[in-house]
Amino acid sequence: MQTVERIEALRTLLKPWRRADLKIAFVPTMGNLHAGHLRLVEAARRHADKVVVSIFVNPTQFGPTEDFASYPRTEADDSAKLSEAGADLLFLPGVAEIYPRASLTTISVAGLSTIHCGASRPGHFDGVALVVCKLLNMVQPDLLLLGEKDFQQLTLIRRMVADLNLPVAIQGIATARDDDGLALSSRNGYLTSPQRASAPELYRCLRAAGDAIQRGERDFAGIEAAQSLRLTQAGFVVDYFTICRAADLAPATSGDMDLVILAAAKLGNTRLIDNLVCRSNG
C-alpha cells in the first residue's frame, strides 16, 4: 500500500490506473478504524481493481462545542490495518491540503441537511457534503462505498451525487455490530464500562419498533414515544427516535411501506446514532 499526503501525488498515482482502465473504489474515513471500516475495504476489493482509502478528520463538519480537537487520531495503527486489509492507496492529507484557503463555496442539500441529526448539529451535513464532494473530485473513483450506520449521511450523499451529476456509483454497506448489537463506532471508545453495558439498548429499541411495525401497528407516534421513554429509563438523553420514509427521510405516514427508523441519543457525553430499515406489512 502506498501513502500520499498531497493531492498532486494522489493524482499522479491514479493516472496509470485510469490509463489501464482499472475500476477504482474509494472509501472515505476519519480514521480510528474499526471492523466496520475494514468491511468497507473488503467490499471495495470485491467490486473494483484498485482501492483508495482516505483518512481526514474534517473540521467543517464539527460544531464549536464538538470533539474535533479530541477526535481520536491513530494513523499508524490505521495504516497497518488498511495495508493488511488490501487497500492499494492511502490518502492522508492535512487540513491545509484540503482547505488551503477559507471556502467561499458551500454545498447544502436542502431538507436533508437540516432534519434529524442536522437539526441538533447545524452545519454538520453542509460540512460533510463539501468534503465528500472535494474528495470525489480529487480521487474521481468509479465506486464510492459508505456504511449504512449513518443512514442520513448516506441518503444525503446519494442525493448530492445525483443532483450534481457526479460520475460515481454508490454502494451502502450494512452496519457492523458487536455481538450484543451495538453498532461499531469510533466514538464507542468514549463510553465508560457502565455506559458500554447500557449502549446496546439503543439497537434493542430499534428492533422493538421494527417488530411492532411488521406486526401491522400504524401508530408511529405511539411507537416512537414508547421507545424514547424506554431509552430515557435506560439512562439515555434522546435526541430523536423517528420513523421515516426510507427514500427521503420525511416522517412516515400510514400509507408508506419502505421505512427506516432513525435514532440518536447520548450516554453521558457520547452521542450514539443507529437505524433500522424495515418494510411495513400494513
N, C-alpha and C positions, 0 to 999 in steps of 0.2 A: 504494500500500500504506500502510495506517495502522499505527502502532505505539503500543501502550499498555503500561504497566508495572503497572497496578493491576487487581485482579480486578473492581472495580466498573465501571471504564471498559470492560473487556473485555465484561462482561455488557450494558452499555448499547449497545455497538456490535452485539452479536449479536441483540438483541431484534427490530429491524426485519427482519432476515433470516429469523428464525423466523416472524414475522407474515406475511411474504410466502411462506412455505412453501418456502424455498430449502434445498437439500440442502447441509449443511456437512461438509467433510472437515477432519481435523486431523492434523498431522504434528508430533509432539513431538521436539525435538532438544536436544543440549547445546552446539550451536554449533560453531564452527570447521568450517564447512560445506564439503563436497566434492561431487563429481558424484553420489555415491550419494544424498546428502540431496536434491539437486535433482531426481533421478529420482523420488523420493517426491512432491515437489511437483508435478511434471509429471503423474504418475499421478493425484494428487488432483484436478487441474484437469479431467482427462478424466472423472472419475466424480462430480463434485459441482459445485454452482453457486458455492460460496464456499470458499476455502481459508484455514485458520488454521494458523500455524506458531508453535510456542513455542521459545524458547531459554532454557534454565535448566540451569546446572551444579548438579546435585542433590547436596548434601553427604551425604545419608543413605545413598547407595549407594557411598561411598568408605570404605575401611578406614583405620585410623590410620596405616598406612605407605604409603598410595597417594597419587596425584598430584592431589588436589583443588586445592591452592593453585597448582600449576604447570600445571593443565589449560589448554590454550590458549583464550584468550578474544579473539575477533576480531569483535566485534559490528558495527562499522561496515561491514566487508567483507561479513559475513554478511547484513546488511540490504540491501546493494546487490544481492547475488546473488539474494536472495528476491524483491526487487522486480522484477528482470529476469525471474525465472522465473514470475512471475504470481501470487504469493501476495497475498491480499487483506488479511490482518491478521497482524501480528507481535505476539505476546505476549512481553514481555521483563521478567519480574518479577525482583525481588531476592530474596535468601534470606528476609528478614523478611516479605515478602509471602506467600510460600508456607508458611513456618513462623513465624508471629508469636509462637508460644509453643512450648515443648517438647511434642512429640506424645506423648500418652498412648495413642493408638490405633496399633496396628501391623497390618500385613497380611502374612501368611505363607502361601504356597501349599505345603502340606505335601508333602514328597517332591521336588517340582520345584525348590524353593528351596535345597536342601542338597546336591545332586549336581553333578558336573561342575564348572562354574565356582563354584557355590555351596559346594563343599567347600573350595576354596582361597581363597575370598573370603567368609568368614562374614558374614552380614547383608546382603550386597550385594543379593540379589534381594528381600529384605524392603523395602529402601530403594527399589528400582525399583518394586515393586508399590504402595507407598504413594504415591509421587509421581505415578505414572501414574493411579492412582485419583483423586487430588486434581485433577489436570489435566483428567481426563474430567468430573469434577463441575463444574469451572469452565467448560469450553468446551461441554459437552453436545453433541458432534458426532454426526452420523449415521454417519460413517465414520472409522475410525482406520487410518492407514497406517504400517506398520513394515517395516524392512528385514529380510531373511532372514539377514543375516550373523550376527547374534546369534540363532541358532535357539532356544536355550534361553530367552532372554528373550521371544521371540515366543510360544513354547509356553506359558510361564508366564502371560503377559498374556491369551492366549486363555482359559486355564482360569480365571483370576481374573474376567474379564468374564462368563464363563458361570456361575460359582458365585455371583456377586453380582447376576446378572440385570441387568447394566448394558445400557441400550438403545443399543448401538453395534455396527455391523458392523466386522470387522477384515479388512484385506487385507494380506498379506505381499507384498513386492516383492523380486524377485531381486537377489542381491548384485551390486553394481557392482564391476568389476575393472579394474586396469591391463592393458596389453597383455600383460604377462608372467604374468598370472593372479593377482597379489596383490590380495586384497580391499581396497577402499578403506577407510581408517580414519583418523580424526583422529590416532591415535597413530603412524601411519606416519612422521609428521614427526619423531619422536624417533630414528628409525633413522639410524645412520651410513651413509656410502656403501657400505662393505663389507657391512654388515648388510642394507642395502636390496637388494644384489645377491643375497644368500642367501635373503631372505624368501620369494620365490615357491616355494621348495622345500616349504613347508607345503601349498600347494594341489596341487603335483605329487604329494605323498604321499597326499593325499586322493583324487586321481584314480586313482592306482595301486591303492589299496584298493578303490575303487569298481569298477575294471575287474576285479579279482580276484573280487569278489562276483558280478558279472554273468557271469563265466565259469563260475560254479557252485561256487566254493570256499566251504566252510562252516566252515572252521576260523577262526572270527572272532578267537579269542585269538592265533592264529599271525599273522594279517594285522596285527592291532594291534601285536604285538611287532616285526614286521619293519619297519613304517613308523615306529614310535617309534625304533628303532635307526637307521634312515636319517636321521631328523631330528637325533638326537644327533650322528651323524657329520658332519652339516652345520653343527654349532655351536649348535643349539637346546638349551635346557633344557626338556624336555617335561613339561607338567603332566598332560595326558591325551590319549590318542588312542583313541576309543571308538566301537564300532559299536553303535547303539541302535535300538530301535523308534521310528519317527518319531512315533507317536501320543503316547507318554508318556515317551520318552527313557530307558526302562528298558533294561538290557542285552539285546541281541538274542539270540534262540535260533535253532536251525536251522530251526524252522518259521515264523519271521517273514519276511514278504515286503517290506513297506514299511519301509525303513530310512533312517537318517541317520547319517553318520559325523561325529562332533564332535571337534574338536581345539583345544587351547590349548597354546602354547609360548612361551618367552621367547627373544628375541635380545638379549643384553646386558640392559638394564633394561626393554626394551619387550616387553610381553605382547601376543601376537597370537592371535586366535581366527579360526576358519573352520569350514566344514562342507560336506558334500556329501550331497544327498538321492539315494538310489538304490533300485532295486527288484531284489530277488533273483530270479534265474531258477531257483533250486534247488528 
